[in-house]
Amino acid sequence: MTQPRFITLEGGEGAGKSTQARALRTRLEALGHEVVLTREPGGAPGAEAIRHLLVTGDTGRWTPLAETLLHFAAREDHLAHTIRPALARGAWVVSDRFVDSTFAYQGGAQGVGEETVKALSALVIGADMPALTIILDLPVETGLARAHSRAGVDNSGEDRYERMEQVFHQTLRDAFLAIAKAQPERCVVIDASQSEEDVARQIWHSVTSRLAT
């Protein structure tokens, strides 16, 4: 089951998810909707505390399974305190990353495996999957170049995943495309190497053609 007003944006590092999530919120708000713009890991006080553990520090600070469990702990807090209350009152939720990132990053690129992530997803998420997931795809080299350029003006230190080896990021890209191929009823792949305006236009077309706005 999926939630009809729940949209997620996914993809590798530097794909422009945050920018496009903000643009999508603006277009939905222009139609008179309440929109909650959120992110993972994070999106609620407890989840934001866990986020710091995940996106900063040494690349090998966690075992893959420990990292997976931390993501789901953050997700449980996010769902309980942000996503479910927003959907219950009729708001739209636009999230910069959700469980597909765990399938791709930890399940695929870090080798935890799909079945482990599926089991945790069933326990934590249940029926609260997004109705639409936009996967922003671009070559690994392009995405990492964008991410490294952004890091030059960002003092947050949240670059742990960006510092992982290139083979990790290629496996990650392949995992996202495999998710989209396996679940075309929910996922749409958009070429993120286009201009921001063209990407935003295609995202909006996907939203209006698939969901009742």
ChimeraX commands (.cxc) that place a marker at each C-alpha (Angstrom):
marker #1 position 0.00,0.00,0.00 radius 0.5
marker #1 position 1.08,3.58,-0.63 radius 0.5
marker #1 position 0.15,7.04,0.62 radius 0.5
marker #1 position -1.27,9.15,-2.25 radius 0.5
marker #1 position 0.13,12.49,-1.00 radius 0.5
marker #1 position 3.60,11.17,-0.18 radius 0.5
marker #1 position 6.39,11.85,-2.72 radius 0.5
marker #1 position 10.07,11.01,-2.36 radius 0.5
marker #1 position 13.11,12.07,-4.34 radius 0.5
marker #1 position 16.04,9.68,-4.62 radius 0.5
marker #1 position 19.38,9.38,-6.35 radius 0.5
marker #1 position 23.11,9.49,-5.81 radius 0.5
marker #1 position 25.23,12.29,-4.44 radius 0.5
marker #1 position 24.96,15.59,-6.29 radius 0.5
marker #1 position 21.80,14.68,-8.19 radius 0.5
marker #1 position 19.93,17.82,-7.09 radius 0.5
marker #1 position 17.31,16.21,-4.86 radius 0.5
marker #1 position 17.15,19.06,-2.33 radius 0.5
marker #1 position 16.78,21.71,-5.03 radius 0.5
marker #1 position 14.04,19.79,-6.82 radius 0.5
marker #1 position 12.22,18.98,-3.56 radius 0.5
marker #1 position 11.99,22.70,-2.80 radius 0.5
marker #1 position 10.76,23.44,-6.33 radius 0.5
marker #1 position 8.09,20.75,-6.04 radius 0.5
marker #1 position 6.91,22.13,-2.70 radius 0.5
marker #1 position 6.50,25.56,-4.30 radius 0.5
marker #1 position 4.36,24.19,-7.13 radius 0.5
marker #1 position 2.14,22.18,-4.80 radius 0.5
marker #1 position 1.71,25.14,-2.47 radius 0.5
marker #1 position 0.67,27.26,-5.46 radius 0.5
marker #1 position -2.31,24.93,-5.79 radius 0.5
marker #1 position -3.29,25.67,-2.19 radius 0.5
marker #1 position -1.91,22.53,-0.55 radius 0.5
marker #1 position -0.11,22.34,2.76 radius 0.5
marker #1 position 3.26,20.76,2.03 radius 0.5
marker #1 position 5.72,19.33,4.54 radius 0.5
marker #1 position 9.23,19.33,3.08 radius 0.5
marker #1 position 11.46,16.90,4.93 radius 0.5
marker #1 position 14.56,14.74,4.54 radius 0.5
marker #1 position 16.31,11.53,5.51 radius 0.5
marker #1 position 18.18,10.75,7.53 radius 0.5
marker #1 position 16.49,13.35,9.70 radius 0.5
marker #1 position 13.17,15.13,9.51 radius 0.5
marker #1 position 12.35,14.94,13.24 radius 0.5
marker #1 position 14.36,15.84,16.38 radius 0.5
marker #1 position 15.51,12.31,17.24 radius 0.5
marker #1 position 16.16,11.47,13.61 radius 0.5
marker #1 position 18.27,14.61,13.18 radius 0.5
marker #1 position 20.45,13.53,16.11 radius 0.5
marker #1 position 20.99,10.16,14.41 radius 0.5
marker #1 position 21.68,11.94,11.10 radius 0.5
marker #1 position 24.82,13.48,12.57 radius 0.5
marker #1 position 26.11,10.01,13.39 radius 0.5
marker #1 position 25.52,8.81,9.84 radius 0.5
marker #1 position 26.68,11.63,7.58 radius 0.5
marker #1 position 29.80,12.83,9.40 radius 0.5
marker #1 position 33.04,11.20,10.46 radius 0.5
marker #1 position 35.14,8.41,9.01 radius 0.5
marker #1 position 33.67,6.45,6.12 radius 0.5
marker #1 position 34.17,3.15,7.96 radius 0.5
marker #1 position 32.88,4.19,11.36 radius 0.5
marker #1 position 29.92,1.74,11.23 radius 0.5
marker #1 position 29.50,-1.83,10.11 radius 0.5
marker #1 position 26.96,-2.03,7.27 radius 0.5
marker #1 position 24.36,-3.67,9.50 radius 0.5
marker #1 position 24.82,-1.12,12.30 radius 0.5
marker #1 position 24.44,1.64,9.72 radius 0.5
marker #1 position 21.24,0.06,8.39 radius 0.5
marker #1 position 19.77,-0.14,11.87 radius 0.5
marker #1 position 20.62,3.50,12.55 radius 0.5
marker #1 position 18.83,4.55,9.36 radius 0.5
marker #1 position 15.72,2.63,10.38 radius 0.5
marker #1 position 15.83,4.05,13.90 radius 0.5
marker #1 position 15.88,7.53,12.38 radius 0.5
marker #1 position 13.10,6.55,9.97 radius 0.5
marker #1 position 10.85,5.31,12.78 radius 0.5
marker #1 position 11.21,8.69,14.51 radius 0.5
marker #1 position 10.64,10.53,11.23 radius 0.5
marker #1 position 7.48,8.60,10.45 radius 0.5
marker #1 position 6.08,8.91,13.98 radius 0.5
marker #1 position 6.69,12.61,14.47 radius 0.5
marker #1 position 6.60,14.14,10.99 radius 0.5
marker #1 position 5.33,12.02,8.09 radius 0.5
marker #1 position 2.32,10.24,9.59 radius 0.5
marker #1 position 0.92,13.32,11.41 radius 0.5
marker #1 position 1.23,15.38,8.22 radius 0.5
marker #1 position -0.54,12.78,6.07 radius 0.5
marker #1 position -3.24,12.32,8.73 radius 0.5
marker #1 position -4.18,16.00,8.56 radius 0.5
marker #1 position -4.28,15.98,4.75 radius 0.5
marker #1 position -0.93,17.60,3.98 radius 0.5
marker #1 position 1.40,16.54,1.22 radius 0.5
marker #1 position 4.81,15.21,2.22 radius 0.5
marker #1 position 7.85,15.68,-0.02 radius 0.5
marker #1 position 10.93,13.89,1.32 radius 0.5
marker #1 position 14.51,14.23,0.16 radius 0.5
marker #1 position 15.34,10.49,0.45 radius 0.5
marker #1 position 13.42,7.66,2.10 radius 0.5
marker #1 position 13.72,3.88,2.25 radius 0.5
marker #1 position 14.93,3.41,-1.34 radius 0.5
marker #1 position 18.18,5.05,-0.24 radius 0.5
marker #1 position 18.61,2.31,2.36 radius 0.5
marker #1 position 17.95,-0.37,-0.24 radius 0.5
marker #1 position 20.54,1.24,-2.53 radius 0.5
marker #1 position 23.20,2.42,-0.07 radius 0.5
marker #1 position 23.16,-0.26,2.61 radius 0.5
marker #1 position 21.29,-3.10,0.89 radius 0.5
marker #1 position 23.18,-2.82,-2.38 radius 0.5
marker #1 position 26.39,-0.79,-2.17 radius 0.5
marker #1 position 27.29,-1.89,1.36 radius 0.5
marker #1 position 26.18,-5.50,0.91 radius 0.5
marker #1 position 23.58,-5.86,3.68 radius 0.5
marker #1 position 21.20,-7.42,1.18 radius 0.5
marker #1 position 17.69,-6.76,0.00 radius 0.5
marker #1 position 15.97,-9.25,2.32 radius 0.5
marker #1 position 17.32,-7.63,5.50 radius 0.5
marker #1 position 16.20,-4.19,4.35 radius 0.5
marker #1 position 12.81,-5.58,3.31 radius 0.5
marker #1 position 12.26,-7.11,6.74 radius 0.5
marker #1 position 13.12,-3.88,8.54 radius 0.5
marker #1 position 11.00,-1.90,6.08 radius 0.5
marker #1 position 7.97,-4.09,6.79 radius 0.5
marker #1 position 8.46,-3.57,10.52 radius 0.5
marker #1 position 9.04,0.19,10.47 radius 0.5
marker #1 position 7.17,1.51,7.42 radius 0.5
marker #1 position 4.28,-0.89,6.98 radius 0.5
marker #1 position 1.80,0.55,4.51 radius 0.5
marker #1 position 3.24,4.08,4.57 radius 0.5
marker #1 position 5.23,3.91,1.34 radius 0.5
marker #1 position 5.26,6.89,-1.04 radius 0.5
marker #1 position 2.87,6.84,-3.95 radius 0.5
marker #1 position 5.53,8.36,-6.21 radius 0.5
marker #1 position 9.32,8.18,-6.10 radius 0.5
marker #1 position 11.38,10.35,-8.43 radius 0.5
marker #1 position 14.86,8.92,-9.05 radius 0.5
marker #1 position 17.26,11.56,-10.31 radius 0.5
marker #1 position 19.92,9.80,-12.34 radius 0.5
marker #1 position 23.25,11.06,-13.64 radius 0.5
marker #1 position 26.75,9.71,-14.23 radius 0.5
marker #1 position 28.73,9.11,-11.05 radius 0.5
marker #1 position 31.56,11.44,-12.06 radius 0.5
marker #1 position 29.12,14.29,-12.67 radius 0.5
marker #1 position 27.31,13.78,-9.40 radius 0.5
marker #1 position 30.48,13.61,-7.32 radius 0.5
marker #1 position 31.88,16.72,-9.01 radius 0.5
marker #1 position 28.69,18.59,-8.11 radius 0.5
marker #1 position 28.79,17.28,-4.55 radius 0.5
marker #1 position 32.44,18.23,-4.08 radius 0.5
marker #1 position 31.74,21.71,-5.45 radius 0.5
marker #1 position 28.88,22.11,-2.98 radius 0.5
marker #1 position 31.09,20.92,-0.12 radius 0.5
marker #1 position 33.41,23.83,-0.83 radius 0.5
marker #1 position 30.77,26.27,0.41 radius 0.5
marker #1 position 29.14,24.01,3.00 radius 0.5
marker #1 position 30.71,23.87,6.44 radius 0.5
marker #1 position 28.41,21.19,7.84 radius 0.5
marker #1 position 30.92,18.36,7.41 radius 0.5
marker #1 position 28.08,16.13,6.14 radius 0.5
marker #1 position 30.16,14.49,3.43 radius 0.5
marker #1 position 30.77,10.99,4.78 radius 0.5
marker #1 position 29.02,9.23,1.89 radius 0.5
marker #1 position 30.52,11.52,-0.71 radius 0.5
marker #1 position 34.01,10.45,0.45 radius 0.5
marker #1 position 33.35,6.78,-0.22 radius 0.5
marker #1 position 35.09,5.12,-3.17 radius 0.5
marker #1 position 33.85,5.58,-6.72 radius 0.5
marker #1 position 32.94,1.91,-7.07 radius 0.5
marker #1 position 30.55,2.39,-4.14 radius 0.5
marker #1 position 28.81,5.21,-6.01 radius 0.5
marker #1 position 28.57,3.23,-9.26 radius 0.5
marker #1 position 26.99,0.31,-7.39 radius 0.5
marker #1 position 24.65,2.82,-5.79 radius 0.5
marker #1 position 23.56,4.19,-9.15 radius 0.5
marker #1 position 22.96,0.70,-10.49 radius 0.5
marker #1 position 20.89,-0.15,-7.41 radius 0.5
marker #1 position 18.61,2.86,-7.84 radius 0.5
marker #1 position 18.02,2.00,-11.51 radius 0.5
marker #1 position 17.23,-1.59,-10.56 radius 0.5
marker #1 position 14.66,-0.38,-8.02 radius 0.5
marker #1 position 13.01,1.77,-10.68 radius 0.5
marker #1 position 12.93,-1.10,-13.17 radius 0.5
marker #1 position 11.39,-3.45,-10.60 radius 0.5
marker #1 position 8.73,-0.96,-9.43 radius 0.5
marker #1 position 7.63,1.15,-12.43 radius 0.5
marker #1 position 4.20,1.73,-10.90 radius 0.5
marker #1 position 5.85,3.85,-8.18 radius 0.5
marker #1 position 9.19,5.01,-9.58 radius 0.5
marker #1 position 10.10,7.43,-12.35 radius 0.5
marker #1 position 13.68,7.95,-13.53 radius 0.5
marker #1 position 14.62,11.46,-14.68 radius 0.5
marker #1 position 17.90,12.48,-16.30 radius 0.5
marker #1 position 19.40,14.85,-13.74 radius 0.5
marker #1 position 22.13,16.08,-16.10 radius 0.5
marker #1 position 19.56,18.41,-17.69 radius 0.5
marker #1 position 18.99,21.98,-16.53 radius 0.5
marker #1 position 17.23,22.51,-13.19 radius 0.5
marker #1 position 14.24,23.92,-15.06 radius 0.5
marker #1 position 13.91,20.91,-17.37 radius 0.5
marker #1 position 14.22,18.48,-14.47 radius 0.5
marker #1 position 11.59,20.39,-12.49 radius 0.5
marker #1 position 9.25,20.38,-15.49 radius 0.5
marker #1 position 9.55,16.60,-15.88 radius 0.5
marker #1 position 9.03,16.04,-12.17 radius 0.5
marker #1 position 5.87,18.13,-12.25 radius 0.5
marker #1 position 4.59,16.20,-15.25 radius 0.5
marker #1 position 5.18,12.95,-13.37 radius 0.5
marker #1 position 3.30,14.27,-10.34 radius 0.5
marker #1 position 0.29,15.58,-12.25 radius 0.5
marker #1 position 0.02,12.56,-14.54 radius 0.5
marker #1 position 0.22,9.99,-11.73 radius 0.5
marker #1 position -1.34,11.67,-8.68 radius 0.5
marker #1 position -4.53,13.64,-8.09 radius 0.5
marker #1 position -3.36,17.19,-7.37 radius 0.5
marker link #1:1,2 radius 0.2
marker link #1:2,3 radius 0.2
marker link #1:3,4 radius 0.2
marker link #1:4,5 radius 0.2
marker link #1:5,6 radius 0.2
marker link #1:6,7 radius 0.2
marker link #1:7,8 radius 0.2
marker link #1:8,9 radius 0.2
marker link #1:9,10 radius 0.2
marker link #1:10,11 radius 0.2
marker link #1:11,12 radius 0.2
marker link #1:12,13 radius 0.2
marker link #1:13,14 radius 0.2
marker link #1:14,15 radius 0.2
marker link #1:15,16 radius 0.2
marker link #1:16,17 radius 0.2
marker link #1:17,18 radius 0.2
marker link #1:18,19 radius 0.2
marker link #1:19,20 radius 0.2
marker link #1:20,21 radius 0.2
marker link #1:21,22 radius 0.2
marker link #1:22,23 radius 0.2
marker link #1:23,24 radius 0.2
marker link #1:24,25 radius 0.2
marker link #1:25,26 radius 0.2
marker link #1:26,27 radius 0.2
marker link #1:27,28 radius 0.2
marker link #1:28,29 radius 0.2
marker link #1:29,30 radius 0.2
marker link #1:30,31 radius 0.2
marker link #1:31,32 radius 0.2
marker link #1:32,33 radius 0.2
marker link #1:33,34 radius 0.2
marker link #1:34,35 radius 0.2
marker link #1:35,36 radius 0.2
marker link #1:36,37 radius 0.2
marker link #1:37,38 radius 0.2
marker link #1:38,39 radius 0.2
marker link #1:39,40 radius 0.2
marker link #1:40,41 radius 0.2
marker link #1:41,42 radius 0.2
marker link #1:42,43 radius 0.2
marker link #1:43,44 radius 0.2
marker link #1:44,45 radius 0.2
marker link #1:45,46 radius 0.2
marker link #1:46,47 radius 0.2
marker link #1:47,48 radius 0.2
marker link #1:48,49 radius 0.2
marker link #1:49,50 radius 0.2
marker link #1:50,51 radius 0.2
marker link #1:51,52 radius 0.2
marker link #1:52,53 radius 0.2
marker link #1:53,54 radius 0.2
marker link #1:54,55 radius 0.2
marker link #1:55,56 radius 0.2
marker link #1:56,57 radius 0.2
marker link #1:57,58 radius 0.2
marker link #1:58,59 radius 0.2
marker link #1:59,60 radius 0.2
marker link #1:60,61 radius 0.2
marker link #1:61,62 radius 0.2
marker link #1:62,63 radius 0.2
marker link #1:63,64 radius 0.2
marker link #1:64,65 radius 0.2
marker link #1:65,66 radius 0.2
marker link #1:66,67 radius 0.2
marker link #1:67,68 radius 0.2
marker link #1:68,69 radius 0.2
marker link #1:69,70 radius 0.2
marker link #1:70,71 radius 0.2
marker link #1:71,72 radius 0.2
marker link #1:72,73 radius 0.2
marker link #1:73,74 radius 0.2
marker link #1:74,75 radius 0.2
marker link #1:75,76 radius 0.2
marker link #1:76,77 radius 0.2
marker link #1:77,78 radius 0.2
marker link #1:78,79 radius 0.2
marker link #1:79,80 radius 0.2
marker link #1:80,81 radius 0.2
marker link #1:81,82 radius 0.2
marker link #1:82,83 radius 0.2
marker link #1:83,84 radius 0.2
marker link #1:84,85 radius 0.2
marker link #1:85,86 radius 0.2
marker link #1:86,87 radius 0.2
marker link #1:87,88 radius 0.2
marker link #1:88,89 radius 0.2
marker link #1:89,90 radius 0.2
marker link #1:90,91 radius 0.2
marker link #1:91,92 radius 0.2
marker link #1:92,93 radius 0.2
marker link #1:93,94 radius 0.2
marker link #1:94,95 radius 0.2
marker link #1:95,96 radius 0.2
marker link #1:96,97 radius 0.2
marker link #1:97,98 radius 0.2
marker link #1:98,99 radius 0.2
marker link #1:99,100 radius 0.2
marker link #1:100,101 radius 0.2
marker link #1:101,102 radius 0.2
marker link #1:102,103 radius 0.2
marker link #1:103,104 radius 0.2
marker link #1:104,105 radius 0.2
marker link #1:105,106 radius 0.2
marker link #1:106,107 radius 0.2
marker link #1:107,108 radius 0.2
marker link #1:108,109 radius 0.2
marker link #1:109,110 radius 0.2
marker link #1:110,111 radius 0.2
marker link #1:111,112 radius 0.2
marker link #1:112,113 radius 0.2
marker link #1:113,114 radius 0.2
marker link #1:114,115 radius 0.2
marker link #1:115,116 radius 0.2
marker link #1:116,117 radius 0.2
marker link #1:117,118 radius 0.2
marker link #1:118,119 radius 0.2
marker link #1:119,120 radius 0.2
marker link #1:120,121 radius 0.2
marker link #1:121,122 radius 0.2
marker link #1:122,123 radius 0.2
marker link #1:123,124 radius 0.2
marker link #1:124,125 radius 0.2
marker link #1:125,126 radius 0.2
marker link #1:126,127 radius 0.2
marker link #1:127,128 radius 0.2
marker link #1:128,129 radius 0.2
marker link #1:129,130 radius 0.2
marker link #1:130,131 radius 0.2
marker link #1:131,132 radius 0.2
marker link #1:132,133 radius 0.2
marker link #1:133,134 radius 0.2
marker link #1:134,135 radius 0.2
marker link #1:135,136 radius 0.2
marker link #1:136,137 radius 0.2
marker link #1:137,138 radius 0.2
marker link #1:138,139 radius 0.2
marker link #1:139,140 radius 0.2
marker link #1:140,141 radius 0.2
marker link #1:141,142 radius 0.2
marker link #1:142,143 radius 0.2
marker link #1:143,144 radius 0.2
marker link #1:144,145 radius 0.2
marker link #1:145,146 radius 0.2
marker link #1:146,147 radius 0.2
marker link #1:147,148 radius 0.2
marker link #1:148,149 radius 0.2
marker link #1:149,150 radius 0.2
marker link #1:150,151 radius 0.2
marker link #1:151,152 radius 0.2
marker link #1:152,153 radius 0.2
marker link #1:153,154 radius 0.2
marker link #1:154,155 radius 0.2
marker link #1:155,156 radius 0.2
marker link #1:156,157 radius 0.2
marker link #1:157,158 radius 0.2
marker link #1:158,159 radius 0.2
marker link #1:159,160 radius 0.2
marker link #1:160,161 radius 0.2
marker link #1:161,162 radius 0.2
marker link #1:162,163 radius 0.2
marker link #1:163,164 radius 0.2
marker link #1:164,165 radius 0.2
marker link #1:165,166 radius 0.2
marker link #1:166,167 radius 0.2
marker link #1:167,168 radius 0.2
marker link #1:168,169 radius 0.2
marker link #1:169,170 radius 0.2
marker link #1:170,171 radius 0.2
marker link #1:171,172 radius 0.2
marker link #1:172,173 radius 0.2
marker link #1:173,174 radius 0.2
marker link #1:174,175 radius 0.2
marker link #1:175,176 radius 0.2
marker link #1:176,177 radius 0.2
marker link #1:177,178 radius 0.2
marker link #1:178,179 radius 0.2
marker link #1:179,180 radius 0.2
marker link #1:180,181 radius 0.2
marker link #1:181,182 radius 0.2
marker link #1:182,183 radius 0.2
marker link #1:183,184 radius 0.2
marker link #1:184,185 radius 0.2
marker link #1:185,186 radius 0.2
marker link #1:186,187 radius 0.2
marker link #1:187,188 radius 0.2
marker link #1:188,189 radius 0.2
marker link #1:189,190 radius 0.2
marker link #1:190,191 radius 0.2
marker link #1:191,192 radius 0.2
marker link #1:192,193 radius 0.2
marker link #1:193,194 radius 0.2
marker link #1:194,195 radius 0.2
marker link #1:195,196 radius 0.2
marker link #1:196,197 radius 0.2
marker link #1:197,198 radius 0.2
marker link #1:198,199 radius 0.2
marker link #1:199,200 radius 0.2
marker link #1:200,201 radius 0.2
marker link #1:201,202 radius 0.2
marker link #1:202,203 radius 0.2
marker link #1:203,204 radius 0.2
marker link #1:204,205 radius 0.2
marker link #1:205,206 radius 0.2
marker link #1:206,207 radius 0.2
marker link #1:207,208 radius 0.2
marker link #1:208,209 radius 0.2
marker link #1:209,210 radius 0.2
marker link #1:210,211 radius 0.2
marker link #1:211,212 radius 0.2
marker link #1:212,213 radius 0.2
view
